[in-house]
Amino acid sequence: MSSIKRSSGGLEVFAQDVLTECARAIDVPKLLVRGGMSDVVTDEAARRFVAAVPGTGYVDIAGAAHMVAGDKNDVFRSAVLGFLAELD
């Protein structure tokens, strides 16, 4: 089920069908935070995931690689807090 796909942004390594089904089964708000320079998750893959899992928010953090919280901690924190504030 796992696949490796080459794209212009790097490699995507995922079990897309399993990940998507698991995410659909989680009945809480979800936020996908992607580093704009990630070589692990492409913007295209993130957008496909968000489209496949209704109710999932998406934030792309410019200037961060895959470890967003380590690369851009303040921006990551603001994105998460903003997402949580909208839930109230």
N, C-alpha and C positions, 0 to 999 in steps of 0.2 A: 504494500500500500504506500509506503514512503516513496517519494520521488525526488529527484534532483533535477532542477530546470535551470538552464543558463538563460540569463537575460542581460540586457544592456547594463543593468545595475549590479550584476553579480550573480551569485547562486541563490536559489530558493531551495531550502531543504524542509520538507514538511510532509505530513500524512494528511493532505487536504480534506479528504472525505471524513476521516475520523475526527479531526480537529473541528470541522464545521458542525458535525452532528453533536459532539460534546458541548460546544458553545451554544447551540440551539437549545439544549436540554437544561442549561443553567438559567434559572428564572430570577435573575437579578440584573440590574443595569450593568452594562459592560462598556469599557473604554479601551480601545486599542491605541497605544501611544507608540509611534514609530519615529526613529531617528532619521532625519532627512538624508543622511549620508550612510545609512545602514547597508551593509553588504550581505545581510542575512534575510531581511524582509524588504522586498521591493514595494514601491508605492502601488503598483498594479496589483500585487498579491494582497496588500492590505485592503485596497478598495474592493477587490473580489470578495474577501472575507466579510467586510462590513455589509456588502450587498446581500450576501448569503445568510447573514445572521441579523434579522430585524432587531432594531433597538440598540444596536452597537454604535457608540460614538467613535470618532476617529480624530486624532490629532497627529500631525506630522511636525516634528520639531526640527527646524532648520539648524544646521551647524552641529547636530549631534549624530554620532554613529549609533551602533546597535544598543549600547549601554546608555540610554538616554539619561537616566537619573544620575549617572556618574559624569556624563559629559555636560549636561545643561540642567543641573539640579533645580535651580530657581524656576526655570521655564517649565520643567516637568511638574514641580510642585504646584505651580499656578494652573497648569492644565488640569491636573487631577482635582484640585480644590474647586475650580470653575465647574467641572463636570459634576462634582458632588453637590455644589450649591444649587445647580439646576434641578436636582432631584427633590429638593424640599417643597 
